[in-house]
Amino acid sequence: MPSFRVIVAVGRLHPGVDPTTIEPTAAAATSELAVVEASSVGVVAGEARLTIRFTEDSARTAFRVAEHTVARIRTLADTGAWRLTERVGGRWFRRA
């Protein structure tokens, strides 16, 4: 089964949101629709980025999972750009 990643730029948290809840909440949202393989938070070029890796049958259904995940994150924090990538062989390719 293909592996995908949704990568989301996370900005200012909404009032009262505990920063430690962002990653598990996003992973839980993804797991409602797909099997989560991994999750992580990192800082790239001064920007917080949340990555959730999951499996799904196709890029089309993975896009729905990514949209669902981003929508859930937006209930907790401002978000910037997001993208969906798919692993093909040993490389990641952008799908959205």
C-alpha atoms as one frame of an Amber mdcrd trajectory, in Angstrom:
protein
   0.000   0.000   0.000   1.404   3.432  -0.908   2.812   5.701   1.769   1.928
   9.415   1.901   2.867  12.425   4.007   0.876  15.527   4.751   3.213  18.364
   5.725   1.627  21.445   7.306   3.157  24.767   8.324   1.820  25.568  11.795
   1.693  29.141  13.034   0.151  30.837  16.048  -1.841  28.591  18.351  -5.388
  29.560  19.190  -5.898  30.861  22.747  -5.777  28.138  25.380  -4.307  25.446
  23.108  -1.493  23.416  24.662   1.324  23.087  22.078   1.873  19.448  23.055
  -1.620  18.558  21.780  -1.070  19.579  18.140   0.831  16.502  16.933  -1.300
  13.842  18.672  -4.517  15.581  17.609  -3.370  15.702  13.980  -2.308  12.041
  14.072  -5.662  11.088  15.593  -7.503  12.958  12.836  -5.472  11.120  10.194
  -6.089   7.781  11.904  -9.849   8.308  11.575  -9.436   7.698   7.817  -6.088
   5.951   7.310  -3.335   3.992   9.025  -0.784   6.367  10.552   2.829   5.240
  10.151   4.573   8.137  11.921   4.279  11.761  12.972   6.768  14.473  13.783
   7.197  18.184  14.380  10.218  20.079  13.134  11.436  23.570  12.424  12.562
  24.326   8.879  13.791  27.816   7.972  12.244  29.197  11.168   8.830  27.648
  10.431   7.165  24.947  12.530   6.138  22.020  10.331   3.995  19.081  11.279
   4.370  15.874   9.262   1.986  12.925   9.403   2.914   9.832   7.400   0.129
   7.404   6.524  -0.890   4.678   4.087  -3.734   4.917   1.619  -4.809   3.187
  -1.596  -4.455   6.131  -3.980  -3.406   9.765  -4.217  -7.068  10.702  -4.591
  -8.092   9.168  -1.269  -4.864  10.383   0.366  -5.821  13.926  -0.630  -9.090
  13.558   1.308  -7.158  12.315   4.345  -4.772  15.278   4.082  -7.646  17.773
   3.835  -9.304  16.202   6.882  -6.056  16.403   8.858  -5.416  20.043   7.922
  -9.001  20.976   8.823  -8.509  19.482  12.290  -5.204  21.318  12.791  -6.932
  24.584  11.853  -9.229  24.161  14.860  -6.115  24.462  17.064  -3.765  26.814
  15.221  -3.222  29.050  12.234  -1.805  27.079   9.333   0.250  28.095   6.359
   0.895  26.147   3.227   0.483  22.373   3.250   1.426  19.662   0.815   0.831
  15.986   0.177   3.681  13.766  -0.953   3.790  10.111  -1.986   6.699   7.729
  -1.621   7.561   5.961  -4.851  10.595   3.721  -4.587  13.014   5.611  -2.382
  11.799   9.118  -3.250   8.951  11.423  -2.244   6.865  13.080  -4.964   4.479
  15.988  -4.460   0.827  15.140  -5.138  -0.831  18.327  -3.856
